[in-house]
Amino acid sequence: MTEPSTVSLLPDERIDRINEQIRLIQKKQGLTFGTDAYLLAAFVRPVPQARAVDLGSGTGVLPLLLAARKKAATITAVEIQPSFADLIARNAALNGYSEQIRPLCADVRELNCEMLSDKEVDLVISNPPYMRCDSGKRNNNDEKYIARHEVCGNITDFCEAASRILRYGGRFVTVWRPDRLSELMDAMHRVALEPKRMTFVHADSDAEPCAVLTEAVKGAAPALRLSPPLLLYQKREAGNSRRVLTPAAQAVYDTCRLFY
């Protein structure tokens, strides 16, 4: 880790302090750091010497979280939007991780090992766009639209990219929508990514799952371990609208650790 740098902000940006004492530059009108990204970072098991790649990195928050918790040695943050690739570089500098985090402005659908110095990697992570192009209201903000919708690649494209750059035995870790889980499983199996570990996330004990975290291993034999579900909030007390984290969820936020 190098000394944090002073960086300039564009008129449409702000700096927020998030988990792990990270200062994160975010677009005022763009997608902001949320639960899915943090849970994904927590779900990644640490391999301090690993070479990692984040597909569709956005602001670079996942690489920052992994670097802060020493879960990988280096992380290449792949982002198709030039403005966000620049933002990743500035966020890395702002937090002193310019040596560990490298932004790469590239299309996931074209990504290959040559772009990564001709070397396969140990770990690929991704919080990919989760909405089909024909679903939901079209956001007038193009950056938000590209981040949320499968404009620049669907889940099959992301799985194919992960398989192309992973070494045999390397891991692909992602967060996805439970209602589209069958698509994720199909996409993984097509490219020899075998799901090995999975956790469903629920808002509370009465709610259907709102996210699913999955770790797959390239070239592994079938054997999926389904962990206990993670409940984020305790049930609301009558007349109280305040949401209180469950002890399990609080532990995840305190430690950036969610693996069994």
Stockholm file with secondary structure:
# STOCKHOLM 1.0

chainA/1-260         MTEPSTVSLLPDERIDRINEQIRLIQKKQGLTFGTDAYLLAAFVRPVPQARAVDLGSGTGVLPLLLAARKKAATITAVEIQPSFADLIARNAALNGYSEQIRPLCADVRELNCEMLSDKEVDLVISNPPYMRCDSGKRNNNDEKYIARHEVCGNITDFCEAASRILRYGGRFVTVWRPDRLSELMDAMHRVALEPKRMTFVHADSDAEPCAVLTEAVKGAAPALRLSPPLLLYQKREAGNSRRVLTPAAQAVYDTCRLFY
#=GR chainA/1-260 SS CCCCCCCCCCTTEEEEECGGGCEEEEETTSCCCCHHHHHHHHHSCCCTTCEEEEESCTTTHHHHHHHHTTCCSEEEEEESCHHHHHHHHHHHHHTTCTTTEEEEECCGGGCCGGGGTTCCEEEEEECCCCBCTTSSCCCSSHHHHHHHBGGGCCHHHHHHHHHHHEEEEEEEEEEECGGGHHHHHHHHHHTTEEEEEEEEEESSTTSCEEEEEEEEEETCCSCCEECCCEECBCCCCTTCCCCCBCHHHHHHHHHTCCCC
#=GC SS_cons         CCCCCCCCCCTTEEEEECGGGCEEEEETTSCCCCHHHHHHHHHSCCCTTCEEEEESCTTTHHHHHHHHTTCCSEEEEEESCHHHHHHHHHHHHHTTCTTTEEEEECCGGGCCGGGGTTCCEEEEEECCCCBCTTSSCCCSSHHHHHHHBGGGCCHHHHHHHHHHHEEEEEEEEEEECGGGHHHHHHHHHHTTEEEEEEEEEESSTTSCEEEEEEEEEETCCSCCEECCCEECBCCCCTTCCCCCBCHHHHHHHHHTCCCC
//
